[in-house]
Amino acid sequence: MLVNNAVAPDVPPPLVELLNRARNQHLSLSELLQLVESLSETGQARLASELYRTWIAFNDTHPLLHVVYFNYSVNLRQLGDVAGAIHALRACLKIDPRFGQAHINLGRALEDCGSTGQAVQQWYSYLDATNEITAERAGHRLMMLQHVGRVLENAGHFEKAETALWQAIELRPDKTESAQHWTSLRQRQCKWPTLVGSDHVSTRQLLDAMSPLTLACHVDDPLFQLAKAYRYNKQLVGQPDLKNFPRKQPRMKTGTEQRLRVGYVSSDLRDHAVGFALSEVLELHDKRSVEVFAYYCGEPRTNDATQERIKIAIDSWRDITGLSDIDAAAQIGADEIDILIDVNGYTKHARTGIFAFRPAPVIVNFCGYPGSMGSPYHQYIIADDQIIPPENEIYFTEKVLRIACDQPVDRKRLIGSRPSRPEAGLPENNFIFACFNGMQKITAACFARWMTILSAVPDSVLWLLGGDDDVNQRLRQIAAQHGVAAERLIFAPKAANPDHLARIGLADLFLDTFPYGAHSTASDALTMGLPVLTFPGRGFAARFCASIVSAAGVGELICHGPDDYVAKAIDLARQSGRLRAIREALQRQRDTSALRDMPGTARRLEQLFWQMQGESERGETPTPDLRNLDLYYEIGAEIVLENVEFQDDRTYRHRYIEKLIQRHDYTPVSPDGRLWAELPLRIRN
């Protein structure tokens, strides 16, 4: 620190001259910026800060002083001085109140300090002051509206978040990030129809902006889902620069004593549905066969009981949260991983970019994401016969390998004391239908089926996992519109996982959602003896629940379609003896079912890992088939906007084939390995 023109003893001599020049106003702005950039690049950010501070103190009349304050704030953030950065940004805005990037950064700094209300207010102050649009200000407005939407969404203020995001969408319909969050928000609020365009934004633009996971809640169309994943991957990751990252070659295994190195990459190795599911599998891996690495990329400083348990179960834990994609890939490469498992897919906190560097010879899609990745580097997907029967392999770019049931469970999970129905807020003697899936999985058609069931079973209620108060009230109003009394919808408050598991069995019948069915919620329900009624579609997310129900040994609860689902739900509510027999069967075969055979699941996974290794050593690792996926996307978008909820497989494929023929007749289409065998001979030849 400078005091009375004296220089601190740790300031190197060359900098003394620069500080004197700054003090005497002989250091130009361009020189200043070049110098601090050089200092920062050579690890001397603190000296750069000293130079900034001195220049500001003695050049307070410079016309671009606000720019220096802004750059100084960036320097202070790099040093971890958030409070200092906030002071610098406020000084910047005092000079130029319409400096958009400074508003953005000040809001982010306030948010990082936990002052989310001040952050939102900061961004709104810029939005209120810049109603006139210039190209630059349009970009800044867009960023601030996106930040406002994100912060309000995280704070649970969904309506306000939706409003901010819609303003961002109408400002720049070509930018997909805002619409991606907007469509997801509408699903979580049960606002139907989800996609509602305007004079400025088309429904097709909103569909294009949907993420693959949001799309899976919207429609059961596995070809379009695959094409969406393919396009999403190109937009999200693209093709990284691989010139300094050569592709990994398989490490040849010379004997049975040499272990495979298997790496699990996930943000959910913690108290999360995926963390719960994988815990026991990781414990049961045969350490004579596989050496297990975990690469955690989720929220920092979690250290909950599930994460601590996983750390004990595996051989090596790597926290890669703070690493760039290329640095994380380098770490995985240095660990010489043979089989790398993507447990996130396209879910929250996913690090898909890591896999684009191909840091292991074999990359696998397993457990976290319900669908194909549609990427050039995910070579395998692990599922089961129910989720991906052989005829449905055309909906995946990965080679399909199978275990008995794709839903691992943890047989050691803590379960609380079972409450009484009144203690759980339930009527003592009514028939209780239940669904504990997230609100985003409930569609208008799904809810209408439930209302039909409730209308046919007058003494019944529907027990749902509670959402936002506005959402709960909205569903009650929609129920009333269907002629079902609002009080027949009961919302379960949030509860700790052991307590939630304990109360599940109080219900009589679990009603699955469509097209995105229950995953861990279904295995939880069946584990607690609650029968789950479902009907499968064609895609991964729409068939997962049927797989779990089948693995639990109660295949009679798998219906043939929506009409059969409604009829069977009503029938089971009226025939208490039949439902009682199913519950008894669940209890009797609970610990011998495929659903809970975790030792068998661990052994089968290891067999598959060695199979992949063998194929890799022989040069037989599959290459993902990405042909014609842009074409399937365009066809799928047309079909999705026709709003057909459910159809048999023959009808579904025929619709695609008709449109493929139309396009081929206009411009010849190159053959691919999906629907080509079903096209007319004149096209195939």
C-alpha positions, 0 to 999 in steps of 0.5 A, spaced: 500 500 500 502 507 498 503 512 504 505 519 502 508 517 496 512 511 499 512 505 496 511 498 499 517 494 500 514 488 496 513 492 490 518 490 485 522 496 482 519 496 475 512 498 478 515 503 482 516 507 476 509 505 473 506 508 480 509 514 479 507 515 472 500 514 474 501 519 480 503 524 475 498 523 470 503 520 465 500 513 464 495 513 459 489 509 459 491 504 453 498 503 457 494 502 464 490 496 461 495 493 457 500 493 463 494 490 468 493 485 463 500 483 463 500 483 470 494 478 471 496 473 466 503 472 469 500 471 476 501 478 479 493 480 480 495 484 486 500 488 483 495 490 478 490 492 483 495 496 486 496 500 479 489 500 478 488 503 485 493 509 484 491 510 477 484 512 479 486 516 485 490 521 481 486 521 474 479 522 477 478 527 471 479 522 466 473 522 461 473 514 461 474 513 469 468 509 469 471 504 465 477 503 469 473 502 475 469 497 471 476 493 470 478 494 477 472 491 479 473 485 475 480 485 478 478 485 485 473 479 484 479 475 481 482 476 488 476 474 492 475 481 494 467 482 493 466 488 497 471 491 494 468 490 487 461 492 489 464 499 491 468 499 484 462 498 480 458 503 484 463 508 483 463 506 476 455 507 475 455 513 479 459 516 473 455 512 468 448 510 470 447 507 464 453 502 463 450 496 462 455 491 464 456 494 470 449 493 472 450 486 470 456 485 474 454 489 480 447 484 481 451 478 480 456 480 486 450 482 490 447 475 489 453 472 490 453 475 497 446 472 498 443 479 497 438 476 492 433 482 493 438 487 492 441 484 486 434 483 482 433 491 484 439 493 481 437 489 474 430 492 474 434 499 475 437 498 469 431 496 465 427 501 468 432 506 465 433 504 458 426 503 455 429 506 449 432 500 445 439 500 442 443 494 439 448 494 445 442 496 450 438 490 447 443 485 449 444 488 456 437 488 457 436 481 455 442 479 460 439 482 466 432 479 464 435 473 464 438 474 471 432 476 474 428 470 471 434 466 474 434 469 481 426 469 482 426 462 479 431 460 484 427 464 490 421 460 488 417 467 485 415 463 479 410 468 476 415 474 476 420 469 473 416 467 468 414 475 466 421 477 466 423 471 462 417 472 457 420 479 456 427 477 454 424 472 449 420 477 446 426 482 446 430 476 442 426 470 440 432 467 437 436 466 443 434 460 446 436 460 453 430 464 456 425 460 452 428 454 455 427 456 462 420 459 461 417 453 458 420 449 464 417 454 469 410 453 465 411 446 466 412 446 474 406 451 474 402 446 471 400 452 466 397 448 460 398 449 454 405 449 455 407 453 449 403 459 447 406 464 442 405 471 441 405 476 435 412 476 436 414 469 438 411 463 434 410 456 438 415 453 433 420 457 436 418 455 443 419 448 441 426 449 438 428 452 445 426 446 449 431 442 453 431 435 452 429 434 459 423 439 458 421 436 452 420 429 455 415 431 460 411 435 454 411 429 449 412 422 447 416 422 441 423 418 441 425 420 434 424 427 436 427 426 443 433 423 439 434 429 434 433 434 440 438 431 444 443 431 437 441 439 436 442 440 443 449 437 444 451 441 438 449 448 441 451 446 448 458 443 446 459 443 439 466 441 437 472 443 442 479 444 440 482 437 440 489 438 437 492 438 444 488 432 447 489 426 443 484 420 443 485 415 449 487 408 446 485 402 451 489 400 456 490 392 454 489 388 460 494 382 460 491 378 466 485 377 470 488 380 476 489 387 472 482 391 474 478 396 470 478 403 472 471 405 472 469 413 473 462 415 474 461 423 473 455 426 476 453 432 480 448 428 484 453 424 488 449 426 494 443 427 498 439 426 491 435 421 487 441 419 483 445 419 489 441 414 493 440 410 487 447 409 486 450 408 493 449 401 494 451 399 487 458 403 488 459 399 495 457 392 492 462 393 486 467 387 486 474 391 487 478 385 485 475 387 478 474 394 478 477 400 481 472 405 482 473 413 481 468 418 482 468 425 479 463 430 482 461 436 479 455 438 483 454 443 489 460 445 493 461 443 500 455 438 500 458 433 505 452 430 506 451 423 509 450 420 502 456 423 499 460 421 505 458 414 504 459 414 497 466 417 498 468 411 503 465 406 498 469 408 492 477 408 491 478 415 489 474 421 489 475 427 485 471 434 486 472 437 479 466 442 480 471 448 480 475 445 474 474 447 466 472 442 462 478 441 459 482 441 465 477 436 468 478 431 462 485 432 463 484 429 470 480 423 468 485 422 462 491 422 468 487 417 472 487 412 466 480 411 466 478 405 462 470 406 462 467 413 463 460 413 465 456 419 464 451 419 470 448 426 468 446 426 461 442 433 460 440 434 467 442 440 472 449 441 473 451 436 467 458 437 464 457 434 457 463 438 455 468 434 459 466 428 455 467 431 448 474 431 449 474 423 450 478 423 456 477 415 456 476 410 451 469 408 452 464 413 454 457 410 457 450 413 458 447 410 464 442 412 470 441 419 470 438 421 464 432 418 460 434 418 453 439 418 448 445 423 448 445 424 441 452 425 441 458 423 437 462 420 443 457 417 448 458 410 445 454 405 449 447 406 453 445 401 459 438 400 460 433 394 460 429 390 456 422 393 458 425 400 457 429 399 450 426 393 447 430 391 441 425 394 436 426 401 439 434 401 439 433 405 432 431 411 437 438 411 440 445 413 437 448 409 442 449 401 442 444 398 447 446 394 453 442 391 458 441 389 466 435 386 469 432 393 471 435 400 470 433 403 476 438 401 482 435 402 489 439 402 496 436 397 500 439 401 506 436 407 506 433 410 512 425 409 513 422 413 519 416 411 523 410 410 519 405 416 521 397 415 521 393 418 516 390 423 520 397 425 522 399 425 514 393 430 513 389 424 510 382 422 511 382 415 515 377 412 511 377 414 504 380 411 498 387 414 496 390 415 490 397 418 490 402 421 485 409 423 488 412 425 481 414 432 480 409 437 478 412 438 471 410 431 469 403 433 470 400 434 463 393 437 462 391 430 459 394 426 465 390 431 470 384 430 466 385 422 466 385 423 474 379 427 474 375 422 470 378 416 475 376 421 481 369 422 478 368 415 478 370 413 485 366 418 489 369 416 496 376 417 493 382 423 494 388 425 490 394 425 494 400 429 490 406 432 492 405 439 494 408 445 489 408 452 490 401 455 493 399 458 487 400 451 483 396 447 488 390 452 488 391 452 480 390 445 480 384 445 485 381 450 480 382 445 474 379 440 478 373 444 480 372 445 472 372 438 471 366 437 477 371 434 482 371 438 489 377 442 490 378 439 497 379 432 494 386 434 492 390 433 498 398 436 497 403 433 501 408 438 504 415 437 504 418 432 508 425 429 510 427 423 505 426 418 511 419 421 513 417 421 506 418 414 505 414 412 511 408 416 509 408 413 502 405 407 504 398 410 507 396 411 500 392 405 496 394 406 489 400 410 485 397 413 479 403 414 474 404 420 469 405 420 462 409 421 458 414 422 463 413 417 468 415 415 475 423 413 476 425 413 483 418 415 486 416 409 483 421 404 486 420 408 493 412 407 492 413 399 491 419 398 496 413 401 501 408 396 499 404 401 494 402 399 488 404 403 482 399 403 476 402 405 469 402 405 462 408 405 457 409 409 451 415 409 446 420 413 449 425 412 455 422 416 460 415 414 458 417 406 459 421 407 465 416 406 470 413 400 467 420 397 467 420 398 475 413 395 476 415 389 472 422 388 476 417 388 482 413 382 480 407 386 479 406 386 471 399 386 472 399 394 473 402 395 467 396 398 462 395 398 455 394 405 454 390 411 457 383 408 457 386 401 460 389 405 465 383 409 467 379 403 467 384 399 471 384 404 476 377 405 477 376 397 478 382 396 483 379 402 487 372 398 487 375 391 488 379 392 495 380 384 495 384 385 488 388 390 490 390 387 497 392 381 493 397 385 489 400 389 496 401 382 499 404 380 493 409 386 493 410 384 500 412 377 499 417 378 493 419 384 496 426 382 497 427 377 492 425 381 486 429 384 480 428 391 483 432 389 489 437 385 487 443 390 488 448 384 488 446 382 481 446 389 478 453 390 480 455 383 477 452 385 471 454 392 470 461 389 471 460 384 466 458 389 461 464 394 463 469 388 461 465 387 455 466 394 453 473 393 454 474 387 450 470 391 444 475 397 445 481 392 445 479 389 439 477 396 435 470 394 436 467 400 440 461 402 436 460 409 433 454 413 434 449 413 428 448 421 427 445 420 420 439 424 418 438 427 425 437 434 423 431 431 418 428 427 423 428 434 427 424 437 422 419 432 421 418 431 429 417 438 430 411 438 425 408 432 428 409 434 435 405 441 434 399 437 431 398 435 439 397 428 439 398 425 446 398 417 445 398 412 439 400 405 438 407 404 435 405 402 428 401 409 427 407 413 430 412 410 425 407 411 419 407 418 420 414 419 420 415 414 414 409 419 410 413 425 411 420 422 409 417 419 403 414 427 401 421 429 403 425 424 399 420 425 393 422 433 393 430 432 394 433 425 395 434 423 402 441 418 404 439 412 407 440 411 415 439 405 420 432 407 423 426 407 419 429 406 412 427 398 412 420 400 412 420 405 406 417 403 399 422 399 395 423 405 390 426 409 395 430 404 399 433 402 392 
